[in-house]
Amino acid sequence: MLFVRSMLVCLCAGSSTLMRLVTYVFLRWIPSSSLPKVIYSLFVAYFTLFFYIFSSERQAVLEAETRGLANSSEKATTAANDSSEKKTGENATVSPQPSADTPQPRSLWSVLVWGVPSATRPGATLLTIVINVSLLAFALDLIYTSHQVMPIFNLAFTRAGYVSDTSARFVIREALRFPLIVRYREFDPSKPDVFNITNWSGWLEKNFANKLDESTDYTALVDIAGLKPATTYAISTPSLNSTFTTAPSAPGKFSFLSSSCIKARIPYNPFDHPLKINGFRIHRALVSQVDFFLFLGDFIYADVPILMGEDEEAYRIHYRHVYADLKLSEFNRLPMVHVFDDHEIINDYDPGSSKLYYPATSAWKTYQGTGNPPPVHPNVTYYTFERQGIPFFLMDTRSYRSLKHDPDGPNKTLLGKDQLHDLRLWLEEHRDAPFKIIVSSIPFTKNWRGIDMYDTWAGYLHERAIILKWFWDVGGVVILSGDRHEAAAIKFPSPDGASKKDAYEFSASPLSQFYLPIRTHKQRDNEDVTIMYMPDGNSKVGKVDIETRDDGSTILGYQLYIDGTERWNYTLKA
């Protein structure tokens, strides 16, 4: 019996310790979709063992006390009967002897640290079960509160999308106020109270009466054309009064941010609002220093902690959550251009998960794609644009790829035949541009390894080798990537030794998520040369400054910010 009791105590301590460890990892490090089931199973096992041990020990203590009282009464009576002979019976006391079944007192350490109950320490026992129940409650809070309690059907917001030298795009959502009227005009800095008026004469107007419905989740694209270059405009919508500035038409200086990967309340803090995204607040000061934001994917984590549904509305809720928080920061005023990655669909998405692709990408197009520049072709999800003589190509690294575990070779593709062809034409068209910016949601380098390495370009090395030759041929290629929750800079040296032909990659993420304590980046050859590697930090963003100078040279400066502080910078010259 003693052996069985010891085994149950060990199992109770083990399940408690494992549950606490796994829950900590889930809340503070990696909110993997596989961990909730582990937490639930460990809690059920712990809860069952806890109450069995506690009730058994409590019953044993009560029986011991009862047995002790009975023995004490019997021996006291015997002592009284013998008192006339021994003359000592009036003061006789007998201490009950514990039996083998009586539980021994358990240390405070065992109760609080290992989670094992003790009938002789009721206060500590109550505290230790409260700790484990609270951890379960925190996990349930992270998993369910935002999605089940806050679908925010009536969310209203306005966000800036792509802004060129003569046009601007805005995505607006209004579920309650109709008709939707958007007004804009040139901004006069001598009249800062431009929005405090009742007479809208002089304003241009777009009316969206009866054009908002459930089919687009009550969103609309406001596409404003015919604007003047390098001009500031005021815009007024039901949910935003703000200004925006069109790009200059001539080469000069501009700046933008680059990052990916956001998830509310990661790392978990029970006192944070369920929709709070810390990265938006950490880097708020950068908004006024840049012209736009290239968001490189994983804007939502549809499958983290768990996939809440497989229809389009389940995905829409995630976007509403992010924009509900985004409107509280300055980032909704900053023009944003987007690509998507796996978590907008499901982790490590490839065509084998095709049933989720259409509802997921439909929601992405509603909230993200419509605000982008026009796609290269109708109905594709890769984009190009130019800013002051600098061309940008935004890859779609998910829609057209082969299965990641297919054998690498000529028949395996990540971009697909058409996109690969369009990339080649684009590179040739912009051969004379000093820099060509290419956006890849996943790292182009093969220096990142691990269980998911085949989800990146490291799993498509045949096609990557072809593209690298194109990069070296035209020169001036700079790749911006995210996804890995780490930061790194890579140089791809040109085989002919001409430094002007070298290609570079700057990868920074997450904007607001966990980072991995395990290092997975390592240079393995001289084809991918690591310049910088900084894995730590829950919020990383790259700031890119490009300036064309009077002497005809062009400078590209990259600054890496981690948790609000500049940690590294690098300069390229063309």
KOLTI-665729 format. One line per 5 residues: number of its first residue (from 0); their letters; for each residue x, y, z of C-alpha. Coordinates in Angstrom, 3 decimals, m for minus. Layout:
N
NUM	a	X,Y,Z  ... .
***
This chain:
574
0	mlfvr	0.000,0.000,0.000  2.862,2.326,0.823  4.432,1.664,m2.594  1.167,2.464,m4.405  0.783,5.693,m2.424 .
5	smlvc	4.352,6.712,m3.278  3.733,6.046,m6.966  0.573,8.155,m6.940  2.432,11.001,m5.252  5.191,10.824,m7.880 .
10	lcags	2.624,10.835,m10.691  0.843,13.807,m9.135  4.108,15.734,m8.792  5.114,14.832,m12.347  1.826,15.855,m13.938 .
15	stlmr	1.810,19.129,m12.000  5.398,19.966,m12.908  4.912,19.092,m16.563  1.680,21.061,m16.758  3.343,24.144,m15.268 .
20	lvtyv	6.311,23.837,m17.601  4.253,23.229,m20.755  1.809,26.012,m19.884  4.677,28.450,m19.307  6.165,27.551,m22.691 .
25	flrwi	2.725,27.931,m24.291  1.998,31.329,m22.721  5.417,32.925,m22.859  7.340,31.231,m25.645  5.586,29.139,m28.272 .
30	psssl	1.751,29.115,m28.448  1.808,25.968,m30.568  m1.519,24.460,m31.574  m0.327,21.069,m30.285  0.180,22.240,m26.693 .
35	pkviy	m3.427,22.899,m25.524  m4.286,19.196,m25.706  m1.171,18.402,m23.695  m2.130,20.989,m21.069  m5.695,19.675,m20.828 .
40	slfva	m4.536,16.057,m20.479  m1.977,16.897,m17.807  m4.501,18.955,m15.865  m7.102,16.168,m15.882  m4.479,13.671,m14.698 .
45	yftlf	m3.222,16.068,m12.039  m6.681,17.048,m10.842  m7.711,13.406,m10.489  m4.549,12.402,m8.610  m4.634,15.531,m6.456 .
50	fyifs	m8.095,14.900,m5.077  m7.571,11.171,m4.716  m4.395,11.710,m2.686  m5.860,14.545,m0.658  m9.109,12.719,0.152 .
55	serqa	m7.216,9.517,1.013  m4.792,11.339,3.290  m7.551,13.369,4.857  m9.501,10.196,5.574  m6.384,8.573,7.037 .
60	vleae	m5.779,11.588,9.287  m9.373,11.493,10.544  m9.139,7.758,11.179  m5.851,8.226,13.011  m7.358,10.957,15.176 .
65	trgla	m10.378,8.777,15.928  m8.185,5.790,16.694  m5.972,7.936,18.883  m8.922,9.216,20.884  m10.253,5.700,21.375 .
70	nssek	m6.872,4.380,22.506  m6.400,7.346,24.785  m9.780,6.791,26.445  m9.208,3.066,26.921  m5.750,3.471,28.397 .
75	attaa	m6.871,6.325,30.612  m9.600,4.085,32.036  m7.120,1.287,32.678  m4.778,3.704,34.367  m7.589,4.985,36.607 .
80	ndsse	m8.456,1.444,37.716  m4.838,0.840,38.676  m4.425,4.185,40.423  m5.043,2.803,43.895  m2.090,0.512,43.534 .
85	kktge	0.310,2.715,41.573  m0.856,6.101,42.934  m0.064,7.747,39.589  m3.129,7.209,37.451  m4.637,10.660,38.037 .
90	natvs	m1.961,12.229,35.805  m1.624,9.480,33.190  m1.554,10.591,29.548  m1.136,8.411,26.509  0.050,9.607,23.075 .
95	pqpsa	m1.528,7.783,20.127  0.974,5.835,18.053  0.653,6.478,14.285  m0.085,3.437,12.172  1.571,2.575,8.865 .
100	dtpqp	m1.428,4.071,7.042  m1.146,7.468,8.724  0.319,10.031,6.217  3.538,11.686,7.245  3.683,15.509,7.168 .
105	rslws	4.781,16.736,3.704  7.238,19.611,3.303  6.045,23.039,2.180  8.387,22.701,m0.821  6.678,19.498,m1.951 .
110	vlvwg	3.251,21.093,m1.735  3.966,24.430,m3.449  6.662,23.468,m5.949  5.667,19.936,m6.898  1.933,20.496,m6.464 .
115	vpsat	1.383,17.490,m4.188  m1.456,17.956,m1.636  m0.961,17.541,2.083  m3.772,16.951,4.557  m1.598,18.479,7.266 .
120	rpgat	m1.005,21.710,5.242  m4.469,22.786,4.041  m3.422,26.390,3.305  m0.494,25.428,1.083  m2.613,22.731,m0.565 .
125	lltiv	m5.283,25.284,m1.467  m2.636,27.631,m2.861  m1.005,25.002,m5.065  m4.313,23.937,m6.644  m5.158,27.624,m7.221 .
130	invsl	m1.837,28.028,m9.067  m2.563,25.155,m11.431  m6.191,26.123,m12.000  m5.048,29.677,m12.751  m2.542,28.414,m15.313 .
135	lafal	m5.297,26.471,m17.038  m7.508,29.570,m16.951  m4.721,31.667,m18.508  m4.320,29.140,m21.326  m8.078,29.120,m21.969 .
140	dliyt	m8.079,32.917,m21.897  m5.369,33.119,m24.561  m7.076,30.513,m26.734  m10.718,31.534,m26.599  m11.354,35.014,m25.218 .
145	shqvm	m10.557,37.110,m28.278  m12.261,34.855,m30.820  m15.325,33.805,m28.849  m15.983,36.897,m26.743  m14.840,39.648,m29.146 .
150	pifnl	m15.932,39.015,m32.746  m16.446,42.858,m33.004  m18.962,42.735,m35.851  m19.494,46.510,m35.692  m15.815,47.477,m36.063 .
155	aftra	m15.208,50.698,m38.004  m11.739,51.637,m39.212  m9.842,53.310,m42.037  m6.336,52.260,m43.007  m3.969,53.642,m45.606 .
160	gyvsd	m2.789,51.291,m48.336  m0.539,51.936,m51.303  0.227,55.609,m51.985  1.991,56.561,m55.217  2.901,59.955,m56.660 .
165	tsarf	m0.573,60.457,m58.191  m2.896,58.107,m56.288  m3.766,56.735,m52.871  m5.693,53.699,m51.672  m7.594,53.311,m48.418 .
170	virea	m9.468,50.311,m47.005  m12.509,51.305,m44.973  m14.888,49.230,m42.870  m18.246,50.555,m41.724  m20.938,48.210,m40.438 .
175	lrfpl	m23.352,50.750,m38.959  m23.077,54.193,m40.574  m24.553,54.562,m44.050  m24.095,56.024,m46.556  m20.310,55.976,m46.395 .
180	ivryr	m18.897,59.294,m47.567  m15.170,59.912,m47.991  m13.933,63.465,m48.472  m10.455,64.704,m49.308  m8.652,67.874,m50.358 .
185	efdps	m5.219,69.432,m50.370  m4.049,70.142,m46.856  m3.337,73.733,m45.902  m0.872,73.748,m42.969  m1.998,77.262,m42.096 .
190	kpdvf	m5.404,75.802,m41.211  m4.731,73.020,m38.689  m8.427,72.919,m37.763  m9.332,71.781,m41.272  m11.613,69.023,m39.921 .
195	nitnw	m13.593,71.247,m37.561  m16.069,72.427,m40.166  m19.672,71.903,m41.192  m19.294,73.270,m44.712  m17.579,70.761,m46.988 .
200	sgwle	m17.295,73.056,m49.984  m13.917,72.667,m51.655  m13.654,69.006,m50.669  m13.792,66.195,m53.220  m16.166,63.403,m52.320 .
205	knfan	m16.671,59.684,m52.864  m20.021,58.187,m51.897  m20.392,54.464,m51.183  m24.126,54.352,m50.518  m25.521,50.802,m50.668 .
210	kldes	m22.114,49.378,m51.628  m21.165,47.865,m48.268  m22.531,44.446,m47.436  m21.610,41.121,m45.890  m19.952,39.833,m49.080 .
215	tdyta	m16.921,42.063,m48.357  m17.450,42.121,m44.580  m18.642,45.739,m44.940  m15.312,46.913,m46.322  m14.676,49.122,m49.329 .
220	lvdia	m11.647,50.210,m51.317  m11.312,53.960,m51.705  m9.072,54.482,m54.737  m8.225,58.153,m55.160  m6.547,59.099,m58.441 .
225	glkpa	m5.493,62.353,m60.113  m3.434,63.600,m57.169  m0.378,65.852,m57.297  3.084,64.443,m56.518  4.740,65.357,m53.211 .
230	ttyai	1.540,66.913,m51.909  m0.143,66.515,m48.535  m3.887,65.871,m48.526  m6.488,65.827,m45.791  m8.905,62.885,m45.759 .
235	stpsl	m12.084,62.524,m43.721  m14.010,59.293,m43.219  m16.509,58.319,m40.528  m13.690,56.621,m38.590  m10.638,58.752,m39.417 .
240	nstft	m9.593,62.358,m39.891  m5.995,62.366,m41.057  m3.507,63.455,m43.692  m1.392,61.600,m46.240  1.374,62.679,m48.579 .
245	tapsa	1.867,61.471,m52.121  5.309,60.358,m53.258  7.580,62.697,m55.184  7.852,61.840,m58.859  11.618,62.432,m59.016 .
250	pgkfs	14.367,60.381,m57.358  15.299,61.569,m53.890  15.043,60.206,m50.366  12.386,57.973,m48.827  12.139,55.524,m45.929 .
255	flsss	10.022,52.535,m45.029  9.679,49.776,m42.444  9.891,46.041,m42.988  8.782,43.241,m40.651  6.279,40.415,m40.216 .
260	cikar	4.522,38.216,m37.654  2.126,39.696,m35.102  m0.088,38.032,m32.512  m1.969,39.760,m29.719  m0.815,39.160,m26.140 .
265	ipynp	2.249,37.080,m27.031  4.126,36.746,m24.715  1.007,36.366,m22.583  0.176,38.876,m19.883  m3.177,38.348,m18.100 .
270	fdhpl	m3.445,42.085,m17.465  m3.192,43.037,m21.160  m6.281,43.608,m23.271  m7.014,40.432,m25.285  m6.404,42.295,m28.556 .
275	kingf	m3.295,44.246,m27.558  m0.345,43.971,m29.949  2.717,45.258,m28.137  4.853,45.763,m31.245  2.630,48.580,m32.478 .
280	rihra	3.320,50.490,m29.283  7.011,49.647,m28.992  7.835,51.087,m32.422  5.247,53.870,m32.562  7.979,56.510,m32.700 .
285	lvsqv	9.145,55.175,m36.082  5.839,55.961,m37.793  6.666,59.635,m38.233  10.104,58.791,m39.664  8.993,56.680,m42.641 .
290	dfflf	6.749,56.866,m45.689  5.227,53.378,m45.699  5.385,49.860,m44.235  6.121,46.663,m46.132  4.389,43.962,m44.104 .
295	lgdfi	5.903,40.612,m45.030  3.211,38.180,m43.938  1.731,36.483,m40.867  m0.385,39.562,m40.191  m2.779,37.132,m38.531 .
300	yadvp	m2.179,33.725,m36.946  m5.355,31.917,m37.925  m4.142,28.622,m36.462  m2.535,29.956,m33.273  m3.223,28.877,m30.620 .
305	ilmge	m5.798,26.758,m32.476  m7.725,27.000,m35.732  m11.139,28.382,m34.779  m12.891,27.575,m38.027  m12.383,26.794,m41.690 .
310	deeay	m14.824,29.254,m43.250  m14.110,32.794,m44.402  m15.767,34.408,m41.382  m13.358,32.621,m39.034  m10.484,34.287,m40.887 .
315	rihyr	m12.225,37.663,m41.054  m12.505,37.766,m37.276  m8.701,37.667,m36.992  m8.337,40.682,m39.283  m10.974,42.591,m37.344 .
320	hvyad	m9.048,41.867,m34.161  m5.798,43.284,m35.548  m7.432,46.371,m37.015  m9.333,47.016,m33.804  m5.974,47.383,m32.091 .
325	lklse	m4.181,48.972,m35.050  m6.591,51.931,m35.028  m5.500,52.694,m31.459  m1.906,53.215,m32.631  m0.459,55.476,m35.288 .
330	fnrlp	0.099,52.568,m37.652  m3.342,52.789,m39.295  m2.270,56.184,m40.707  0.918,54.740,m42.180  0.498,53.386,m45.732 .
335	mvhvf	0.886,49.596,m45.650  1.547,47.164,m48.480  1.150,43.455,m47.747  2.143,39.978,m48.812  0.818,36.867,m47.101 .
340	ddhei	2.552,33.849,m45.632  1.478,30.550,m44.092  m0.313,31.684,m40.931  m2.830,33.695,m42.927  m3.911,30.177,m43.953 .
345	indyd	m2.377,27.510,m41.694  1.128,26.726,m40.452  3.593,25.736,m43.201  0.843,25.896,m45.807  1.437,24.211,m49.132 .
350	pgssk	m1.069,22.940,m51.720  m1.768,19.888,m49.572  m3.891,22.166,m47.359  m5.888,23.473,m50.330  m9.323,23.355,m48.684 .
355	lyypa	m8.290,26.298,m46.472  m6.661,28.346,m49.221  m9.775,29.895,m50.747  m11.579,31.092,m47.595  m8.279,32.285,m46.147 .
360	tsawk	m7.089,34.202,m49.213  m10.547,35.632,m49.812  m10.428,37.207,m46.342  m6.845,38.371,m47.017  m7.865,40.061,m50.271 .
365	tyqgt	m10.776,41.773,m48.535  m8.640,43.340,m45.829  m5.115,43.396,m47.290  m4.875,42.775,m51.022  m7.392,45.445,m52.023 .
370	gnppp	m5.202,48.139,m50.502  m2.106,46.977,m52.413  m0.955,48.339,m55.762  m2.640,46.586,m58.700  m1.361,43.003,m59.145 .
375	vhpnv	0.963,42.079,m61.988  m1.966,40.273,m63.667  m5.643,40.082,m62.738  m6.406,37.454,m60.100  m2.805,36.900,m58.998 .
380	tyytf	m1.417,37.846,m55.591  2.021,39.178,m56.428  2.634,42.863,m57.006  5.082,45.430,m58.352  5.425,49.162,m57.872 .
385	erqgi	8.025,51.909,m58.051  8.981,54.596,m55.591  11.166,57.432,m56.843  13.027,55.279,m59.333  13.363,52.237,m57.047 .
390	pfflm	11.352,49.187,m58.212  9.695,46.700,m55.828  8.593,43.115,m56.532  6.364,41.512,m53.895  6.469,37.729,m54.284 .
395	dtrsy	3.684,35.294,m53.522  5.608,32.386,m51.975  2.545,30.289,m51.071  m0.006,30.039,m53.864  2.002,28.407,m56.632 .
400	rslkh	4.548,26.235,m54.844  5.117,22.518,m55.180  4.785,20.328,m52.110  7.725,21.107,m49.855  8.769,17.479,m49.420 .
405	dpdgp	8.850,16.768,m53.142  12.341,15.941,m54.443  14.220,19.102,m55.349  14.965,19.584,m59.034  13.674,21.144,m62.264 .
410	nktll	10.104,20.033,m61.597  9.920,21.589,m58.132  8.916,25.245,m57.918  8.190,27.776,m55.222  7.023,30.702,m57.364 .
415	gkdql	5.295,28.797,m60.138  6.070,29.072,m63.848  4.221,32.350,m64.497  5.501,34.261,m61.475  9.047,33.073,m62.143 .
420	hdlrl	8.746,34.341,m65.714  7.353,37.683,m64.535  10.213,38.059,m62.049  12.739,37.500,m64.836  11.083,40.111,m67.057 .
425	wleeh	10.876,42.561,m64.159  14.580,42.196,m63.370  15.486,42.791,m66.994  13.150,45.770,m67.270  14.764,47.429,m64.231 .
430	rdapf	18.338,46.380,m64.935  19.525,49.998,m64.730  17.819,50.764,m61.405  20.430,51.253,m58.639  18.552,48.928,m56.298 .
435	kiivs	15.811,46.372,m56.902  13.803,45.513,m53.785  12.341,42.013,m53.673  9.964,40.985,m50.920  9.866,37.330,m49.884 .
440	sipft	7.680,36.305,m46.965  10.116,33.466,m46.201  13.931,33.653,m45.947  15.808,33.395,m49.230  18.946,32.193,m47.461 .
445	knwrg	19.493,28.516,m46.734  21.364,29.299,m43.507  18.237,28.740,m41.410  17.722,25.082,m40.694  15.407,23.053,m38.501 .
450	idmyd	12.297,20.934,m38.758  10.610,23.476,m41.053  13.615,24.322,m43.240  11.935,22.805,m46.316  9.140,25.342,m45.951 .
455	twagy	11.617,28.113,m46.896  13.783,28.592,m49.983  16.127,25.995,m48.448  13.663,23.398,m49.722  13.696,24.799,m53.262 .
460	lhera	17.402,25.171,m53.946  17.234,24.310,m57.650  14.907,27.217,m58.406  16.799,29.450,m55.977  20.045,28.818,m57.879 .
465	iilkw	18.400,29.967,m61.114  17.090,33.135,m59.473  20.463,33.886,m57.853  22.095,33.872,m61.301  19.520,36.437,m62.418 .
470	fwdvg	20.279,38.564,m59.348  24.010,38.474,m60.028  23.412,39.306,m63.677  21.553,42.577,m63.030  23.143,43.518,m59.675 .
475	gvvil	21.711,45.744,m56.953  19.185,43.202,m55.648  18.093,43.541,m52.017  15.741,40.918,m50.567  13.544,41.702,m47.565 .
480	sgdrh	12.124,38.753,m45.646  10.585,37.755,m42.335  8.959,34.619,m40.903  11.760,33.234,m38.700  11.199,35.351,m35.556 .
485	eaaai	14.863,36.276,m35.717  16.961,38.879,m37.506  19.813,38.283,m39.918  21.637,39.895,m42.815  23.080,37.781,m45.615 .
490	kfpsp	25.345,38.525,m48.547  25.221,36.393,m51.689  28.619,37.128,m53.283  28.733,37.274,m57.056  30.849,34.401,m58.447 .
495	dgask	32.825,36.812,m60.646  33.950,38.785,m57.591  32.243,42.020,m58.659  30.901,43.492,m55.429  28.345,45.619,m57.277 .
500	kdaye	26.710,42.397,m58.443  26.382,40.964,m54.915  22.847,40.378,m53.672  21.808,41.017,m50.068  19.037,39.852,m47.773 .
505	fsasp	17.781,41.612,m44.659  15.398,39.545,m42.561  13.590,40.904,m39.503  10.739,39.438,m37.479  8.649,39.227,m35.417 .
510	lsqfy	7.031,42.610,m35.051  5.119,41.291,m32.038  5.510,37.616,m31.191  7.774,35.117,m29.466  11.377,34.471,m30.372 .
515	lpirt	13.067,31.089,m30.175  15.636,30.292,m27.479  17.034,27.616,m29.817  19.490,28.870,m32.448  18.754,27.566,m35.939 .
520	hkqrd	20.854,29.922,m38.108  24.368,28.995,m39.156  26.527,29.788,m42.172  27.407,26.562,m43.948  29.262,27.697,m47.063 .
525	nedvt	30.500,30.817,m48.848  27.417,31.136,m51.046  25.290,32.546,m48.186  27.545,34.722,m46.017  26.085,35.790,m42.691 .
530	imymp	26.794,39.442,m41.926  24.583,39.740,m38.864  22.498,37.381,m36.730  20.417,38.597,m33.785  17.826,36.060,m32.618 .
535	dgnsk	16.595,37.545,m29.342  13.770,40.044,m28.942  9.979,39.946,m29.134  9.727,42.934,m31.472  12.034,43.445,m34.449 .
540	vgkvd	11.618,45.790,m37.378  13.914,46.962,m40.143  14.017,50.584,m41.260  15.245,51.172,m44.810  16.421,54.583,m46.028 .
545	ietrd	17.091,55.035,m49.746  18.562,58.270,m51.055  19.546,59.231,m54.590  22.144,61.969,m54.342  23.037,64.818,m56.661 .
550	dgsti	26.183,63.042,m57.816  24.046,60.194,m59.183  24.941,57.680,m56.478  22.257,55.931,m54.468  22.638,54.945,m50.816 .
555	lgyql	20.598,52.243,m49.088  20.799,52.225,m45.313  19.312,49.467,m43.168  18.708,49.895,m39.451  17.515,47.052,m37.229 .
560	yidgt	15.372,47.943,m34.224  14.830,45.368,m31.492  12.328,46.083,m28.723  12.382,49.783,m29.576  16.175,50.275,m29.718 .
565	erwny	18.423,50.486,m32.773  20.772,47.520,m32.525  22.508,47.303,m35.903  22.907,49.187,m39.172  24.437,48.601,m42.582 .
570	tlka	24.948,50.718,m45.701  25.054,49.804,m49.385  26.073,52.122,m52.195  25.175,51.921,m55.868 .
***
